[in-house]
Amino acid sequence: MSKIKILILVVSAILISNKTIIAQQEKPNVLYILTDDQRYDAIPAFNKMLHGREESALGYVESPNVDRLANMGTTFINTFCQAQGCAPSRASMHTGRYPFRSGVYQFEYFNNNTDNSYPLLPEEMAKLGYQTMHVGKLGVRIRTLENNNAVKFPLYQVDIDSKIVENEGLPEWGKQSLVTEVNGVKLKKPLRNVTYFKDEDGTVYYKSEKLEKDNPQLAGMAKEAFDKYELFYKYNKKKGQPQSVFNKGVLAGVSPQPSGKTRDGHYTASFVNFLKNANKKFKVGIQTFEGVNSAKPLFAHIGYDFPHTPVLPPKEYRERFQKYSYKIPELTDEEFKKMAKAFQKRVTSSYSDDFTDEEKQKMVQDYYAFCAYGDNLIGQATEAFIKYSNTKKQPWMIVYVCGDHGWKLNEHGSITKNTPWEMDSHNPIIVVSSDKNKFPAGKVVRDFTEFVDIAPTVLNAAGADIEQQKFNHLDGLDLEKIASGIIPARDYVLGESHHSIGPRAYIRTKDYMFSVKTRPSSKRGVNMNWAMEATYKELDPALYHTTKDPNEINNVAFDPKYKKIAMKMKKKLLDIVIGDGRAEINWGGDNFGKSTKAIGTKVYRNNTTVGAHDYKLKLQNIK
């Protein structure tokens, strides 16, 4: 080959390479932020959009950094989650699919080896040339099969998982997988998965009744932590449960570590260090990770733990919020009697209405203080991301999701999630883009949107043609097209969740919320049409006229005045979740319980009412 031909080939290769780099850099860097168990009313901007006031109905809240994002971008204020539990909700976001189509209904581990499995969002982004990175809590319990064994699937290329941060002993609390020695005392028997609190000076307090019983010289350790951090644990007087230093679920307390040194602080610091160490390695504890690849567009996901229990805001935030007094919702006998049986069961299992007034104030103050601290971390992460993108002269986009679901602070007499009541399921999204034509600054979209919309929105921004057949499995819609009015408004949002409340679906319109039981206690794939044939009473219905009853207190499912509404919503909901592409999968066990095996691949389908999900449902608004 002549020197001229070689030169031509080299120049051509360089031009092609440069063209590829330029094309890659035209794709926006994407930062996807998700908080955990965060109520929408912790954000003043959302309260202003929905209720015309900045405060929560309970009282003072603050989030200057998220409020700033709302001013910079487009808020989808009426976004609802597809499941009111962490794992199924997070699966719906990463798959872009409803639970009743993905087959991921609760906290089961699932594999990607069925004929109903499709690539998840970060996998698709990698195919589009992105470097993918995750830090913090993921909660997507995906596995893959190798030689009939389920093994962890590397969903993100750079993965600084919460367990890594925890195992490095960095945060203020965690679980130690194996404890053999405590403060120089060798244990009689090693203990596994022991909760600990770690002080700023390195002192560790373990919380284990068994540890103290088997090792009397360590007695009082849990009580010492309880007093030192002013902890308030879950308990249920309604069930005769006393307050105990060994209870699960910290509802209030002060962080053992200062701001920035908490779990969420370490997630933020890790993300910032990832951006600062372009094309270099950096450490988290003693573990080494690759920094950002500046030659590729970036898709990064931060999964914050706040304000999920344990609720432990740093001292300065806690003290500031203790100055405020909050109005606490109360449960009446009339409301409880009218609840669907499944709702009664969930309220009873997480009952909080009999907490003392002091305890109720404490849990609300510390919850909102924790949210305010998390807002500060979000500000640090987004500022670093925008600075990195602008320095590289790359376009960018931020997707902020306010909670994988919500959390009750004594609404309906309870402290938990898992129900389709609004406080559990209303989770607005903000999209901020360097391209203000796509997501205008300060715009508020009031049309219904859903968590399944996140995947198609990000993929479209990354240059994917989501109209291609290979993306037909996606259930969501592109938020950019919703914001611009290209896509007509939905009449409803819906979802199905099984954890803690039993198999149950919901549908919500602008005037009503309706929910019913979807399955009996039976094996997957057996009698899938049960709900279609069950009596109305067997379905354990809940119906709330939300425009007249915004706090969803009065269940009118059996009120004759609402019979036509109820029947129309029941038919629409069941036609969709039972017959329009329903999938049930034996991920490792036939029952709907928690499965950790993730080795099953048998898919059961029901397609008796295909096409029912058309976003159209016209209902009379009863006066």
Secondary structure, DSSP 8 states (H G I E B T S, - for coil): --HHHHHHHHHHHHHHHHHHHHHHHHS-EEEEEE-SS--GGG-HHHHHHHHSSSS-SSS----HHHHHHHHHSEEETTEE-S-SSHHHHHHHHHHTS-HHHH---SS--EES-STT----HHHHHHHTT-EEEEEE-----EEEEETTEEEE---SSEEEEHHHHHHTT-SSEEEEEEEEEETTEEEEEEEEEEEEEE-TTS-EEEE-HHHHHH-GGGTTHHHHHHHHTT-EE---GGGT----TT-S-EEE---SS-TTSSHHHHHHHHHHHHHHSTTSEEEETTEEEE---TTS-EEEEEE--TTSSS----HHHHHHHTT---------HHHHHHS-HHHHHHHHHTB-TTS-HHHHHHHHHHHHHHHHHHHHHHHHHHHHHHHHHHHTT--EEEEEES-SS---SSGGGB----S-SHHHHB--EEEEES-TTTS-TTEEE-S-EEGGGHHHHHHHHTT--TTSGGGTT-----HHHHHHTSS---S-EEEEE-TTT-SEEEEE-SSEEEEEE---S--TTSSTTHHHHS-TTTT--EEEETTT-TT-----TT-GGGHHHHHHHHHHHHHHHHHSSEEEE-SSSSSSS---------EEEE-TTTT--SS--------
